[in-house]
C-alpha cells in the first residue's frame, strides 16, 4: 500500500508543475512586430499557494519568430493594467503588514519605463474599504488622458466600538454597539464584499474620489445598489458600470448570471451627480466594453428568470443617441450561420477586449457542446462566422484583441495550453504564429467527442454530449478502470481543454468520461431549460447512458467492474444519485461538497433560489417556507431518497467554509451511510465550495486516487 501511495504522489508532483493561462495582453503592435504579456498560474506545494508569473514575448511578425523574456513572479499582483499608450503600468498589490499592530495595506503602483514612478497606499486615504480584485466586480482602468485610474472597492463604513472594555474610546467618528452586526455580502468567494463602490485615483493630484458617492437618494439608484465592472466613457470624465440590485437581499453572485442588474452611466451635470440607466428592465447584464473609436458600447445580457447560467445576448448601444439594439440574440436550439455552420448560442462570462480595429467586429469565445470555439460577430449586420473551424481536437479561447491581432490559447485534455498570435490575411483566414507550443501530457491517449441522444423518444430535448479520454481503440491495453465524472452547476459544461486533475488520473491508468447531460450550456437555451424540475432523473439517466455507451464502445480496453464515480457540487449530487439508482454498476464514489438534500438548501445556501428553480418551482424571496408539495418534490429528487440502495464505498470531500452547499449536506449523507453500515469516509477542509487551496487540492486528489484504487483492487504498473 505504501509503495502505491508513493507512486501516486510522484505522479501528482509531475502534473502539478504544468502551468495554465490566466490572462494575456497585446501590449504593443507594429507592422513588423508585437509585444505580448502572458500571465500563468501554477500550484506551488512548498509555498502552499498558486503562484502567478508573467512572461513577455517579442514576436517578429515578418519572420514569424518569437523571443521570450521571463518568467517573472507576479503572485503579489492583484490587478495590473497598461495605459493606452503603454507608457505606464498600474499594479495593485496587497502588502503584508510589518507587525500585527499595523492594518493591511493596499498599494497602487505606477511604473514608467524601468522605475516605480508613484505609489499610493489607497486605504490611507480613508475614502473606502478594501479594493476588489475579483472577477465579478473588480476592474483597473486607465483614463484616456492617462492621469486617472478607475477601480472598485468596499464602501467605507463607520468605525465600531464596544460599549465597554478595550477599544471603547468613544471616538467622534465611531458608532457604539454595532461591531457584531450581521453583514450581508454577495456570497460564496465574495465573503465580506457587501457594497462595492466605484473609485478614482487621480495620479497627478494624488487624491482619491468615490464617484458613486453623492448620487441623490431620491434617484432610482440612490440607495440599495452595488457597483462594479467600470469603464471610462468617451469623454474621459464620466463612467459606465454595472449596478446590481441589493433588494430584497443579496443572493450569491459567483457563477450566477441571472441577478437583476443594469448598465448605468454616471456623470456630473452642473456639479450634481447623475446616473442614467442604459439597459432594459428585467435583465441581468455584465461586461460593458467600448469600441476602439468609442462610438459604440456593447455588453452581455440575459433575462433574470430561470437557471443560474444560460444563453446570453450581445446588446449594442450607439453612444451618441443612446439607442440600443440586440446584435446577437438568445439561441433556442441552434442557428445556421456563415458557411452553413451551426451556432448554439453565447455563454461567455466576459467579453474581455473583443473589438477589431474597424469598431464594428467582435471576437467572442464560447462553449459549443464539448468544445470552446471563437466566433466573429458583425455588430452592424449580426452576421456570425466561426473562425475556429471544424476541428474538435482542441478548445480555443481568445485572450485579447488589438489592432487586428488576436491572442488566444488552445488546448485539449491531453495537450497543455499553447499560446498563439493570429491575424486575418487577404482571404479572411487567420494565419497563426505559435508563441508557446503544446506539450503532450498522456502519450497514446485519445480524445473522443461523443454526440449522444437520450433513449426516451418522447422527450422534446434529446441531444447531449460527452468527452471520453482513454487508450485508443486499437491499443492492446486491457482492464482499464473508468472514472465517470459529471460536471457541477448544473448549467455549465465540459470542453475538450486541459485539466491537471484529468491528466493526473489518466497517468494513473484511468480512462475518464466527462458528461454534458441535458441542462448543460453550449447546446442552446432549450437544453438549459430542459433540466429544472427533472434533476435527479433526466441528468442521472444521461450520465448512466453515456457510461454504458463508452463501456460498450471500448469494451476491449475498459473493465466494467472497475467503474467509479467522481463529481463536485451538482456533479457530487449526480454521483451519489448514480450510486443509489444503479448500485450494481459503480464500485466506488468520491463526491466534493455534494448536494444531498435539496429542500434544506432553500434556507441554508447563498443561492436559495437554486433549490426552487432546479426543483421545478418559481423562487419568491418573500416566502421562506416550502409548501408540502415543494418539500416532497425536492426530497424525492435528492440523493438521500436513494441512500438505502447505496452499496459502493463513498468518500466525501467537504469544505467548512462552503456557503453554496454547506458542509451539513455531506455530513448528513455520511451519517446516513454509517447507520446503514456502508463504508464511508469524510475529509473536512478549511476551504470554500471549490476546495481550491493548494494543500487541499493535493490532499483530495491523492486521497481520491487511493480510494478508487483500493476499492477496485487495481495495482499501478
C-alpha angles and dihedrals in degrees: 000000000000091000090051091053091048090054091049093051093048091052091049090051087056099051096040090067094067111099125217127210120260100176144334135208134195099221101182138000135197132163090263104036150010134207117218132192118201125186117204133188126214131171115243112200092190095052091035092223140089106263120212125211135186124216122189116212124196109204121200100208095191097054095026093232129140133211117192129203124195145331099227122187109248098167093125092055111100096180134000133188136177119219119245092261092041088236092120138036122204119206128185115204138179105225116203115239116254090224139008089256093063123084122237115278126215111195125198108203125196113202124194122185105315100341143075099245101183139351132193129200093216097193091056090067086066092213096120145353129256119344115242120236099168125116096245103058108001129106141155110201131172119220116239090251090053094230100103137051122209119209143150127246142165114277114258112256127196116265114257128219132187121247091243140001134036113000096023096124095142093230114191089232096051133085120220126230098010100099093103098045114134112256113213108213139174096270136232113037089357097077111157092016102118112143115014117196132190116247136182128210111205103211096194098045092034095225135127124220130185102218095192089061115092097037105145111259091224092059123098091257098034097112139010100034135118119208133207149126089068127184133179117260119230093267090063090227106071127058139225118206145147120270118201121201112240094192135134085002141327110262123198109284107189110102089358110111094170100080115124109257144146139216104237137185116218115197142155114247115187091331095313125108112241128186122198127193116229102176130064131262120265094034139119113214140183146164107036112197130178123220118249092259089047092232096115137042121200131187142169118257141177138163117276095230127085133024123005095254127028146144115312138210127224109227123196125205120197100222098212096051098024087224113152128209133178109246097179120016133203111285114223099198112335139331128211110232135173117330088018091283119154120240121195100193140271121291102164121140093208141019094212107189099328107160127114116214093262089072091227105072125078129193113209132175121209142161112270109187105297098352139057112234138181126234135191112225123195105212092199099052103018090235112159125202128185107228096176092071127215095303113126093178093094145016121238129204126183112226100181143353124204131163091344094308116124124208115195143153126226130194145148131206091271098036125070115231117286122204117222138181118207142180134186115253128208090277089057090248123130118247111202133209114198110228096176121009131221122261122212111244104181112028113215096011118124135208117226117189107207123203106195138181124216112248097235106088093196093064112108091216115043109150121099137149142224139185122225120195117185147100114326118262093250096053122109094225112127140186093030113171117230128218112205104206119182118188128244130239092059088230099058131084145220118243127194092259136128120280127177092215095051091052093046092058093042091053087054087060101262127132114216134212118201112193127204096194121190107291092049120124122246096057103079132286092273089064090052091049093048097075107055107100091018102070111131092032117041095036092044092050092050094052093047092047090052090050093052089047095057093039087058097039093050097031092134090063107025125076109215089201089063099055114132137178131233129172145136133223105339086002086057088049089054098048091051089048091050091049089054100038098041103025096159094057104055125059104189138009136206117186125184114208092330127192104241104162115029100193092062092058090063087078107018105047127083084233104047090162088069091070093051098042096045089043088059101257139107118258118234114183090202092063118069100169123078120226117239088252092053093045094051094044091052093044094054090049092054128095090237088070088066100039092109090065098049113114103158119094110259128212114197120200109196137183118215091206096048109134095174099056106010117223090247088075093062094039091053089056091044092055092045090054093046091051088055092048093245114149110254141155130194121204115193125203134189089239143100133254098297097047087221103156109115098237089049094049089052093047098047093043094052094041091050092050091050091047093053096044093047095051097046092043091234122159123207115241 
